[in-house]
Amino acid sequence: MNRSTPSRRHVLATACAATLALLGASAAQAQVKYPEKPVTFIVPFAAGSATDQLARALGQSITEQTKQAVVVDNKAGASGMMAAQAAARAPADGYTVLITTNTTHAANEHLYKKLPYDPVKDFAPVAGLAKGGQVLVVRADSPYRSVMDVVGDAKKRPGKLSFGSGSSSSRVAGEMFKQLSGTDILHVPYKSNPQAVTDLLGGQIDLMITDTATGVPQVKAGKLRALGYSTTKRSPQLPEVPTIAEAGVKGYDMGYWFAAYVPAATPQPVVARINELLAVAVKSAAAKTFFEGSGAEAWSASPQELAKFQAEETQKWGRVIKAAGIEAE
């Protein structure tokens, strides 16, 4: 063989290398070009909810990074199902991002017999965003001054007390409270936690376990009284408030998380680019203000890490919901 003539293997290797280089260039180009127009964040809960507050903080940072507007579209109701369905059906181009929680992507499939979306097949995981806890609150003028005051009265008057919830996290937290405390408390559903807080303040319900972003400002304003925190560690915002487990309901532990998803067919380079933007956004000044105000903590996760975490959480929430005796609607 003439040494100056390239072998077939060499030619193929060169062609493959050129193809990979072009693909790499294409991926890099896709990353550089995104976003070229405004991005929509779909949020499954009402304006003022924790998810909404976080979405707006992240959107502000992404606008600062890219000079492109981020529009927050609140689609509250049906435990986030309307928002998740809308996001799943959106064009898979990265310009519609679902900023959501364990409600739509871990709990709902155990709470409803039929979902209008598939939390795994219809979405590409993008990034973990934050984790947090919830707070058991009553009105400031309530006769209940401790968790065990609630438990004691609920046991004396089965079915007479009521708790509100505007998300699956809030509902399951309340149902878990009932199960572990051995009480019968009526559940009253709402479209969002802020709406439930409004009725709590108005005396229509007796208590609720809500995300700290919604509950803590009302506590600090003197309108609500915090009786217990839902995770195993006390909230840095309410260090004087015991955990619900500490207060007497042994084994109680129920947190929540936020994450970002896009439609399943979204190109991987675009997913990677959104992950990069969000990783910066969760460390931004706007996000820091949200975390300080909500008690949640920043949580950065890759698409692969989020997928694994979601699978684990789905199993966990399934166990909790089953143990709480909640039947799918």
Sequence and secondary structure as in RCSB ss.txt:
>XXXX:A:sequence
MNRSTPSRRHVLATACAATLALLGASAAQAQVKYPEKPVTFIVPFAAGSATDQLARALGQSITEQTKQAVVVDNK
AGASGMMAAQAAARAPADGYTVLITTNTTHAANEHLYKKLPYDPVKDFAPVAGLAKGGQVLVVRADSPYRSVMDV
VGDAKKRPGKLSFGSGSSSSRVAGEMFKQLSGTDILHVPYKSNPQAVTDLLGGQIDLMITDTATGVPQVKAGKLR
ALGYSTTKRSPQLPEVPTIAEAGVKGYDMGYWFAAYVPAATPQPVVARINELLAVAVKSAAAKTFFEGSGAEAWS
ASPQELAKFQAEETQKWGRVIKAAGIEAE
>XXXX:A:secstr
  TTS  HHHHHHHHHHHHHHHHHHHHHHHHHH  SS EEEEESS TTSHHHHHHHHHHHHHHHHHS  EEEEE 
  GGGHHHHHHHHHS SSSSEEEEEEHIIIIIHHHH S  SS TTTTEEEEEEEEEE EEEEEETT S  SHHHH
HHHHHHSTTT EEEESSHHHHHHHHHHHHHHT   EEEE SSHHHHHHHHHHTSSSEEEEEHHHHHHHHHTTSEE
EEEESSSS  SSSTTS BTTTTT TT    EEEEEEEETTS HHHHHHHHHHHHHHTTSHHHHHHHHHH  EEEE
E HHHHHHHHHHHHHHHHHHHHHTT    
